[in-house]
Amino acid sequence: MSHHTVNVWLALRTTAQNAIMERLNWDEEAQGPYTGPVSNRDAKVFRYMSDQANKQRMFKTATIAGGQYKLWSLDFDEDLQLVKQEIDRLVDENPTQMRVVGAWWWDDGRQVGTQLVWDTRIVTKTWSVVNPDYQPDPAEPDYDPHFVLRITGDVEEEYISGSTGTPTYPLLAKTQFLKFMPDVGDPPVTATELANVNLGMGQAPRLFI
């Protein structure tokens, strides 16, 4: 994935979910030409979720306003305007069947449309340094067999303290967003915080701020 990749979470209500799955799994050789409601253009969007079945199982099915929704995690390595155009079109054409949960840049995890705010803080860390007095021969003076020394001290580090700007797709309300989150703990309990479910290799953690 490149730094241009956008990760979009899109929720589909049962009717749309079933229609999309039928279209993606349609076998024209065995079933003949597809004549259902999902266009080739629509189907193309949903093919941007790799390993769809396994990824989708990572999320819970959410019940929102009486409807059940499945979550799609779509990765677009395309021009942002083209991505937005297709997502907006789908949602506008299916307002009761689809809703955007959030959208993030792959490389730094910020929500699309926002900029990161960096700050500094003092933290205590432990690190290793080469011992300048290392002398491993016990027969010689100043015997010191420690090649590496461990040092603990306060250091200044940069961290992301927040973000500015308006997200292109504001996050779904937290009470609704949490319904997609897998249970946590043992024994499992309902999640109370948003989690970075299904991060791809090299993908920065999504920021829910």
C-alpha positions, 0 to 999 in steps of 0.5 A: 500500500502507498501513502496515497491509500485511504481506508474507508469503513462503510456499513451496509444494512442487511438488504444491501449486504445480501445484494452485494454478496450475491453480486460478488459471488455470482458465477456467470458460467454456472448461473448465467448473466447477472441481472440483479440490482448491483451494477458493475460500477457498484460491485467494483467498489466492494472488491476493494476489501481483500479477504472480505469474509475473514475481515468482516468476521472480525467485526460484530454485526451492529443493530442501529435504528432497528436495522442490522449492519455489516462493516466493510473495510475498503482500501483505495489506492486511488485519487481521493476525489475519485474515491469520494465521488464513488462513496458519496454516490453509493451513499446518496443512492442508498441512504437507508442501506449504507453509511460511512463509519470513518475514513483514514489515511493509511500512512499516518492514521489521521482521518481524511480531511484533518491534520495532525497536531504534534506536541512534546512530553517528558517520559521515562525510558530505559536504553542500552549504551556500550560500557566505556570501561569494558575490560573483560580480562579478569587477570588485568586491572580494572576488570569490568565484564559488562559490555552493555550498560542499561540506563534509565532517564527522562527524555523528551519525545514527540507525540500526536496530541490531537488533530485539526480540520474537519473530517471528510467523513465524520466518525459515526457516533461513538455509541453506534460505532462501538456496536461494530467493535469485537468484545474484549477481555476474558470472559468477553465483555462489550467494548467501551473504547474504539479499537484498531480492528484489522490493521494492514501490514505497515498501516498506521493505527487509525486515530479516532480523534 
